[in-house]
Amino acid sequence: MSVEHLHAVPHLTTALSGPLHDIESHFLAHQAHIEAWFRSEWVKTPAPFYASVDLRNAGFKLAPVDTNLFPAGFNNLNEAFMPLCIQAAQAAIERVCPDAAKVLIIPESHTRNPYYLESVATLTEIIRKGGFEVRIASLNEELPLPQTIELESGRSVLLEKPERRDKRLTLGDDFDPCVVLLNNDLSGGRPAILENLDQKVIPPLNLGWADRLKSEHFAHYRSVAQEFARMAEIDPWFIDPLFRNCGEINFMKRDGEECLHKNVTRLLGDIQKKYDEYNIDKPPYVIIKADAGTYGMGIMSVQSAEEALELNRKQRTKMSKSKGGQAVTQVIMQEGVYTFETWGEQQAVAEPVVYMLDHFVVGGFYRVHKERGSTENLNAPGMHFEPLAFAESCNTPDESKAPDANPNRFYAYGVIARLALLAAAREYAEHP
C-alpha cells in the first residue's frame, strides 16, 4: 500500500464548512490547553480498555454517532502503527493487573464471519507482542471445542472451551489468566460463567449491551461536550448530536407510537432552530435506533414524525429486532448528522471511525458505502474500509497548515473521539 494512499483523505463536498474550519482553528489554537485538560480528566476517570467511535463530518458539525466499547475491525487499521497499539495495550493491561502474564480473550460467538475473526487474530497479535501469553475462549456451547479456524490472511484462530473453577476462569490446568478481555458486547445477556470472577474482566460486564443504553452514554457525552466547549470557546452543538429517547416500544404491536411521534417532532424542531441560527440550508433529519445493541441493526432515518409511523410490515420487522434477534423495546432518537465526505472517483459516501486503546488514539479508517446517501447509516452490507495513517495525524496537528489539512482534520477527529471515550469512562465510574 503506497504512502500516498495511506495519507489520502476524502473530499469534503460541502460549502458549509465555515463553522468546522472555526472548530479546527480553535482546536489548533487551544491544543496545549486541550491536551492538559484530557490528561487531568484521565487521572480522575481512567479510560476503558479500548473503544471505537463512529464520527460524522457535515462540514458545519463534527460529532460522534456511536461508541463501541467492544470493537472489532482491528484488522482494518494501518499496520504501520502496530507498535503504538502494542504500547497502548501494555499500558492498559498493566494498569488493571501490574503483574499480568496471561490474558484470556472472550470473542463474539459467531464464527461464520471471517472478517471478525481476522480482527480477533489482530487483537491477539497486539497483546501477544506486548509480552503476554494470550489464548481465546469461546462461549458458544454449540461449537465443538477446541477448534482451529484457518483465515484468508494465512493466520489461524484457536478457540478453546473455558472452565469455571470457583471464582476463576481457566483453560484446563495450565492457563489461569490475570485478565479476562471481553470482545463480546453481551447483547444476548450476561453469561453466568463470567459473573463474580476474582480476575479482572475488561471492559467490565456492566458496559455490555445487557446493561448499557446509548441514551445514557450520550447524556454523559453531552456533559463532557459542554465542559469541553466552555474551555475551547465553541458552541457545544457543533460537536454534540441532540437526542431524545423512548421506552416501552413495540414496533410490531405499534405500542409507544405517541412517544415516538412526540419526541421526533420536538427533536426536528430543536435541530431546525440550530440550522436557522447558523443559516444551514438543509432539511434536518432524525436517526431512530435501538437504545442498546450494535452491528448497524434496527436503524432508520426520517425527516418527519409521520415517516416513523408509516412503516410497512417489513420495515417494522426490521426495526423490532437487534443483534442476536434481541427484541427492541427502547429506542434513541438522535439528531442526524450529514456526512459530506466522499471517497474515490465514484464519490462514495464515507465516515471516519477512530480506534483507541486506553486513552491513546491508535488508528482508524474510513467506512465507505457506494450505495448509501449522506443521511443514511453506512454500517450495512456493501460497506468497505479504507485504512488511513490516522494515528500519526490524530496526535500531531500542524499549525503551519490550513485548519482542514489532513493532520489538522485528523487531530479534530481524535479530539472528538476522545471526548466520547471520556463519556464512556464516566459511564463506568457511575456504574462500576
MARKEVEX-456294 format. One record per residue (C-alpha): chain; x, y, z. Coordinates in steps of 0.2 Angstrom, whole numbers, padded with zeros to 4 digits, m for minus. Each point is the difference from the previous one (the first is absolute). Layout:
BEGIN
ch	X	Y	Z
A	X	Y	Z
...
***
This chain:
BEGIN
ch	X	Y	Z
A	0000	0000	0000
A	0008	0017	m0005
A	0003	0014	0012
A	m0011	0011	m0012
A	m0014	m0012	0003
A	0002	m0001	0018
A	0000	0019	0002
A	m0015	0003	m0012
A	m0015	0009	0007
A	m0017	0000	m0006
A	m0007	0016	m0009
A	m0011	0011	0011
A	m0014	0003	m0012
A	m0009	0015	0008
A	0001	0019	0000
A	m0006	0000	0018
A	0017	m0003	0007
A	0002	0017	0009
A	m0005	m0005	0017
A	0011	m0016	m0001
A	0015	0010	m0005
A	m0003	0011	0015
A	m0001	m0016	0011
A	0017	m0006	m0007
A	0008	0017	0002
A	m0006	0000	0018
A	0007	m0017	0003
A	0017	0005	m0007
A	0000	0016	0010
A	m0004	m0009	0016
A	0010	m0016	m0003
A	0011	0002	0016
A	m0015	0004	0011
A	m0011	m0015	m0008
A	0014	m0013	0003
A	0003	0006	0018
A	m0019	m0001	0003
A	m0001	m0018	m0007
A	0015	m0005	0011
A	m0008	0007	0015
A	m0017	m0009	m0004
A	0009	m0017	m0003
A	0007	0001	0017
A	m0017	0003	0008
A	m0009	m0013	m0011
A	0011	m0013	m0009
A	m0005	m0005	m0017
A	m0008	m0016	m0005
A	0012	m0013	m0007
A	m0004	0003	m0018
A	m0014	0008	m0011
A	m0004	0005	m0017
A	m0010	0016	m0004
A	m0010	0003	m0016
A	0000	0019	m0005
A	m0010	0010	m0013
A	0008	0015	m0008
A	m0014	0012	m0007
A	0012	0014	m0004
A	m0010	0011	0013
A	0000	m0013	0014
A	0012	m0014	0005
A	m0008	m0013	0013
A	0001	m0018	0006
A	m0015	m0010	m0005
A	0005	m0017	0008
A	0013	m0006	0013
A	0004	m0018	0000
A	0009	m0006	0016
A	0003	m0018	m0007
A	0007	0005	m0017
A	0003	m0012	m0015
A	0009	0006	m0015
A	0018	0000	0006
A	0005	m0008	m0016
A	m0005	0015	m0009
A	0013	0012	0009
A	0016	0005	m0008
A	0013	m0013	0003
A	0013	0014	0002
A	m0007	0005	0017
A	0001	m0017	0007
A	0014	0005	0012
A	m0012	0014	0007
A	m0014	m0013	0003
A	0012	m0011	0009
A	0006	0013	0011
A	m0017	0006	0004
A	m0006	m0017	0004
A	0015	m0003	0012
A	m0005	0016	0009
A	m0018	m0005	0001
A	0003	m0018	0007
A	0013	0006	0012
A	m0012	0012	0008
A	m0013	m0013	0004
A	0012	m0014	0004
A	0019	0005	0002
A	0007	m0017	0001
A	m0011	m0007	m0014
A	0008	m0014	m0011
A	m0015	m0008	m0007
A	m0015	0007	m0009
A	m0016	m0009	m0005
A	m0010	0007	m0014
A	m0019	m0003	m0001
A	m0006	0003	m0018
A	m0017	0001	m0007
A	m0009	m0017	m0003
A	m0002	0002	m0018
A	0013	m0010	m0009
A	m0006	0002	m0018
A	0006	0017	m0002
A	0018	m0001	m0007
A	0002	0019	0001
A	m0003	0000	0019
A	0011	m0014	0003
A	0014	0009	m0009
A	m0003	0014	0012
A	0002	m0012	0015
A	0016	m0007	m0008
A	0007	0018	m0001
A	m0006	0004	0018
A	0009	m0016	0006
A	0016	0005	m0009
A	0000	0017	0008
A	m0001	m0007	0017
A	0012	m0014	m0003
A	0013	0012	m0007
A	m0002	0010	0016
A	0008	m0014	0010
A	m0016	m0010	0005
A	m0005	m0018	m0002
A	m0017	0001	m0009
A	m0013	m0013	m0003
A	m0018	0001	m0006
A	m0016	m0008	0008
A	m0016	m0001	m0009
A	m0017	0000	0010
A	m0009	m0008	m0015
A	m0006	m0016	0008
A	m0006	m0007	m0017
A	0018	0001	m0007
A	0011	m0015	0002
A	0016	0005	0009
A	0014	0002	m0001
A	m0001	0005	m0018
A	0013	0008	m0012
A	m0007	0012	m0013
A	0011	0004	m0015
A	m0001	0018	m0006
A	0002	0007	m0018
A	0015	0010	0006
A	0009	m0016	0004
A	m0002	0002	0018
A	m0010	m0012	0011
A	m0011	0002	0016
A	0000	m0013	0013
A	m0017	0000	0010
A	0000	m0009	0017
A	m0013	m0005	0013
A	0001	0010	0016
A	m0002	m0008	0017
A	m0007	0008	0016
A	0010	m0004	0015
A	m0007	0008	0016
A	0002	0018	m0005
A	0013	m0002	m0013
A	m0002	m0003	m0019
A	0014	m0011	m0007
A	0004	m0011	m0015
A	0004	m0017	0008
A	0014	m0001	0013
A	0013	0010	m0009
A	m0008	0017	m0004
A	m0006	0011	0015
A	m0001	0018	m0007
A	0002	0016	0010
A	m0011	0009	m0013
A	m0016	m0005	m0009
A	m0002	0011	m0015
A	m0018	0001	m0007
A	m0002	0003	m0019
A	m0018	m0006	0002
A	m0013	0014	0002
A	m0012	m0011	0010
A	m0015	0004	m0010
A	m0007	m0017	0004
A	0002	0003	0019
A	0013	m0002	0013
A	0007	m0018	0000
A	0000	m0008	0018
A	0018	m0007	m0003
A	0006	0018	0000
A	m0009	0006	0016
A	0010	0004	0016
A	0017	m0005	m0006
A	0015	0004	0010
A	0009	0004	m0016
A	m0001	0017	m0008
A	m0013	0000	m0014
A	0003	0014	m0012
A	m0010	0009	m0006
A	m0011	m0004	0015
A	m0017	m0009	m0002
A	m0010	0015	0004
A	0006	0008	m0016
A	m0008	m0013	m0011
A	m0016	0002	m0009
A	m0009	m0010	0013
A	0001	0015	0012
A	0006	0015	m0011
A	m0011	0012	m0009
A	0005	0012	m0014
A	m0010	0014	0007
A	0009	m0002	0017
A	0017	0001	m0010
A	m0006	0016	m0010
A	m0006	0008	0016
A	0018	m0002	0007
A	0007	0006	m0016
A	m0011	0016	0000
A	0007	0004	0017
A	0018	m0003	m0006
A	m0003	0010	m0016
A	m0007	0015	0010
A	0015	0000	0011
A	0012	m0001	m0015
A	m0010	0013	m0009
A	0002	0013	0014
A	0019	m0003	0000
A	0002	0000	m0019
A	m0012	0015	m0002
A	m0012	m0008	m0012
A	m0019	m0004	m0001
A	m0001	m0018	0007
A	m0013	m0004	m0014
A	0014	0000	m0013
A	0006	m0016	0008
A	m0015	m0007	0009
A	m0015	m0009	m0009
A	m0016	0004	0008
A	m0011	m0015	0006
A	m0015	m0006	0009
A	m0005	m0017	0005
A	m0016	m0011	0002
A	m0003	m0016	0010
A	m0014	m0013	m0002
A	0001	m0001	m0019
A	m0007	m0014	m0009
A	0001	0003	m0019
A	m0011	m0016	m0005
A	m0014	0005	0012
A	0002	0018	m0003
A	0002	0004	0018
A	0009	0016	0005
A	m0004	0009	m0016
A	m0006	0016	0009
A	0016	0001	0009
A	0010	m0003	m0016
A	m0011	0013	m0010
A	0002	0013	0014
A	0018	m0001	0003
A	0005	m0001	m0019
A	m0011	0016	m0002
A	0009	0009	0014
A	0017	m0005	m0006
A	m0002	0005	m0018
A	m0006	0017	0007
A	0015	0002	0011
A	0012	m0005	m0015
A	m0009	0013	m0011
A	0003	0014	0013
A	0019	m0004	m0001
A	m0001	m0001	m0019
A	m0009	0017	0000
A	0013	0008	0012
A	0015	m0005	m0011
A	m0009	0002	m0017
A	0001	m0018	m0005
A	m0011	m0003	m0015
A	m0003	m0019	0002
A	m0015	m0010	0006
A	0003	m0007	0018
A	m0002	m0018	0003
A	m0001	m0012	0014
A	0008	m0018	0002
A	m0011	m0012	0010
A	0010	m0015	0007
A	0000	m0013	0013
A	0005	0007	0017
A	0011	m0015	0002
A	0010	m0010	m0012
A	0011	0002	m0015
A	0005	m0007	m0017
A	m0011	0013	m0009
A	m0016	m0009	0004
A	m0017	0008	0004
A	0004	0017	m0008
A	m0011	0012	m0011
A	0002	0018	m0006
A	m0015	0011	0000
A	m0004	0019	m0005
A	m0017	0000	0008
A	m0009	m0008	0015
A	m0013	m0007	m0012
A	0014	m0010	m0009
A	0003	m0009	0017
A	m0018	m0005	0001
A	m0003	m0006	m0018
A	0012	m0015	0000
A	m0006	m0015	m0010
A	0001	m0017	0008
A	0017	m0004	m0007
A	0007	0016	0007
A	m0008	m0003	0017
A	0007	m0018	0000
A	0017	0008	m0003
A	m0001	0013	0013
A	m0007	m0013	0013
A	0016	m0010	0002
A	0018	0004	0003
A	0016	m0011	0000
A	m0003	m0018	0005
A	m0019	0002	m0003
A	m0002	0010	0016
A	m0017	0009	0001
A	0002	0019	m0001
A	m0011	0008	0014
A	0009	0016	0002
A	0006	0012	m0013
A	0011	0016	m0001
A	m0004	0014	m0012
A	0016	0008	m0005
A	0003	0016	m0010
A	0005	m0006	m0018
A	0017	0007	m0004
A	0004	0001	m0019
A	0016	m0007	m0006
A	0006	0010	m0014
A	0017	m0009	m0002
A	0001	m0011	m0016
A	0013	m0012	m0006
A	0007	m0004	m0017
A	m0006	0004	m0018
A	m0017	m0007	0004
A	m0002	0012	0015
A	m0006	m0013	0011
A	m0006	0006	0017
A	0013	m0002	0014
A	0001	0002	0019
A	0015	m0001	0011
A	0002	m0013	0014
A	0013	0003	0013
A	0008	m0014	0011
A	0007	0003	0017
A	0009	m0012	0012
A	0000	0007	0018
A	0000	0019	m0003
A	0011	m0001	m0015
A	m0006	0003	m0018
A	0008	m0015	m0009
A	m0008	0001	m0017
A	m0016	0000	m0011
A	m0007	m0002	m0017
A	m0014	0007	m0011
A	m0016	m0010	m0001
A	m0005	0002	m0018
A	m0017	m0005	m0008
A	m0003	0002	m0019
A	m0019	m0003	0002
A	m0004	0011	0014
A	m0004	0019	0001
A	0006	0014	0012
A	m0014	m0003	0012
A	0001	m0019	0001
A	0008	m0012	0012
A	0016	m0006	m0009
A	0002	m0015	0012
A	m0009	m0012	m0012
A	0004	m0014	m0012
A	0009	0007	m0015
A	0012	0011	0010
A	0019	m0001	m0001
A	0014	0008	0009
A	0014	0011	m0005
A	0015	0000	0013
A	0008	0016	0004
A	0016	0006	0009
A	m0012	0007	0013
A	0011	m0003	0015
A	0014	0012	m0005
A	m0012	0013	m0006
A	m0012	m0001	0015
A	0014	0004	0012
A	0010	0012	m0010
A	m0009	0015	m0007
A	0010	0012	m0011
A	m0003	0019	0004
A	0009	0005	m0016
A	m0013	m0008	m0010
A	m0018	0005	m0003
A	m0013	m0006	0013
A	m0008	m0013	m0012
A	0017	m0007	m0005
A	0002	m0019	0002
A	0009	0000	0017
A	m0011	0014	0007
A	m0016	m0008	m0005
A	0006	m0016	0007
A	0005	0008	0016
A	m0018	0007	0002
A	m0006	m0018	m0003
A	0011	m0006	0014
A	m0006	0013	0012
A	m0019	m0004	m0003
A	0003	m0018	0001
A	0009	0002	0017
A	m0014	0010	0006
A	m0012	m0015	m0003
A	0013	m0011	0008
A	0000	0012	0016
A	m0019	m0002	0000
A	0001	m0019	0000
A	0013	0001	0014
A	m0013	0011	0010
A	m0013	m0013	m0004
A	0010	m0014	0008
A	0005	0011	0015
A	m0019	0003	0003
A	m0004	m0019	m0001
A	0016	m0009	0004
***
